Amino acid sequence: MILWAVLMVVLFVAMIAGMVYLITRIQKFTFMKKLAGGSRKKATLLSTAVITGAVAFFWLLWGFINAVIILLHLIVFWLVSEGIFALVRKKRGGEFQRYYAGVVVVLFTIGYLGAGWYQAHHVWEKTYTITTDKKVGNFRAALISDSHTGTTFHGKGFAEHLKEIEKQNPDVLLVAGDFVDDDTTKEDMIRCCEALGQVKTTYGVYYVFGNHDKGYYSPDYRGYSGDDLVAELEANGVHVLQDENELIDDRIYIVGRGDRSEEAKQGRVDMETLTADLDDSHFSIVMDHQPCDYEAQAASGVDLVVSGHTHGGQLFPLMQFENLMALGGDDKVYGYEKRENTNFIVTSGISDWAIKFKTGCRSEYVLIDIQGEA
């Protein structure tokens, strides 16, 4: 919570400084000069009204974080645009008649964040193939995570996405946490659980908790608790795994791990204990919402670990920065990796959370084709 508080303060300060910078830029547009009638003070007041009005609009529409994200992108792109046009002016040896640097940056920012909006709200299919010498034959697992229902879709939209997944004929559907959010309504939660119960797979639907599913606030805030969610899932035939495992068709284990957030509460079972009784001749899939324990998971000898939580790094270049600075340790932010005999897959999630844009990745559901001995 302290980290989030510090981040919010930094973002707020950056937003104020950015607004001052943009106010000085807006004044350079021809239409602003005409409106101000040549008065510098009036131009400043008009520019201030434009910027504060825009920030207030997006703040009310999408919240503080998204208003800041739009503002920061606009500032960065504006600085780049002015730098480029400064070089062009120097080469051509004269000023432009109009403020083209500003026109270009406004249009580019709209297009860039518009594409980011589409990548967050549209869902793609991502496929991986994993081979093994274990006798599992051909097995297809579908994976979704981070639906945070109520952000980019509600219960009806979730059901429609599940229909698309069902068309791919998965043997099992894995739901790797953050199924709901703190602001997901009870009606949406129930509808999504019903949708999971209607999915046709060979061996059913398996679920583990994410850090948002039990809610960070009192159950009164959204009208249901984590236990209520479990009851609704199980009433619809979903296998809820909390530090436990199930064997499918005497060939594949589904291991559901408690979320990392539980460590500060009642704790969660470590990988060595969780996998102690598994038969090594069977293929094992571990569902762990947060990709944060690769060393222990590889040491346990499990075959596949699937996670979500990171939202694929969300915005460019956050994933690249996280990897460069090892902010998540040496665990994966997004995609596939193999360590020793263990395969790791992290999905960017089927939806989004507070941020309405994905410029560094896109929303997805995952198909994992496991090919083994007959």
Secondary structure by P-SEA (a helix, b strand, c coil): caaaaaaaaaaaaaaaaaaaaaaaaaaacaaaaaaacccaaaaaaaaaaaaaaaaaaaaaaccaaaaaaaaaaaaaaaaaaaaaaaaaaaaaccccccaaaaaaaaaaaaaaaaaaaaaaabbbbbbbbbbbcccccbbbbbbbccccccccccaaaaaaaaaaaaaacccbbbbccccccccccaaaaaaaaaaaaaccccbbbbbbbccccccccccccccccaaaaaaaaaaabbbbbccccccccccbbbbbbccccccccccccccccccccccccbbbbbbbcccccaaaaaaacccbbbbcccccccccaaaaaaaaaccccccccbbbbbcccbbbbbbccccccccccccccccbbbbbbbbccc
